[in-house]
Amino acid sequence: MKKPSPETLVLVKEWVFYAEEDLRNAEHTLTLKEDCPFSTICFHAQQTIEKYIKAFLTLHAIPFARTHDIENLMHQLPAEIQLPLSVVEQRLLTDYATVSRYPGEWEPVDLTDAELAVTLAQKVREVIRPHLV
């Protein structure tokens, strides 16, 4: 890998800062258990994953579209970066950032969904962070 420019390193740090902010928000809100906005937790978990992927892509100068689509972003990752997300989970996480935030035909999320979303975000963080140093 070519050495990233100082500007690129600043941008990567910003992606990570906002990813961590989203993860803290999801983890903290989850402590409310039954009295919490589950869709908000799922949204912030999705945002954590999206921003960590974008941090990696930015660092490695891999172009990516402006999108919330986790499946699409994962296709941009090199083969050696294996994130622990099934295709079904990728699509579900994408929905948390898009359709689940608005009225319409969407199955409401519950505590189990929120816990899984946070766990997936934590796992993606564990895989990507070592590649950002």
ZIMO-V959225 format. One record per backbone hydrogen bond with DSSP energy under -0.5 kcal/mol. CO is the residue of the C=O (numbers start at 1). NH is the residue of the N-H. Records with the same first field share a line. If there is no record, write none. Layout:
CO=NH, NH
This chain:
5=9
6=10
7=11
8=12
9=13
10=14
11=15
12=16
13=17
14=18
15=19
16=20
17=21
18=22
19=23
20=24
21=25
22=26
23=27
24=28
25=29
26=30
27=31
28=31
29=32
30=33
32=35
33=36
36=38
37=40, 41
38=42
39=43
40=44
41=45
42=46
43=47
44=48
45=49
46=50
47=51
48=52
49=53
50=54
51=55
52=56
53=57
54=58
55=59
56=60
57=62
58=61
61=63
65=67
68=70
69=73
70=74
71=75
72=76
73=76
74=77
78=81
80=82
81=83
83=85
86=90
87=91
88=92
89=93
90=94
91=95
92=96
93=97
94=97, 98
95=98, 100
98=101
99=102
104=106
110=114
111=115
112=116
113=117
114=118
115=119
116=120
117=121
118=122
119=123
120=124
121=125
122=126
123=127
124=128
125=129
126=130
128=131
129=132
130=133
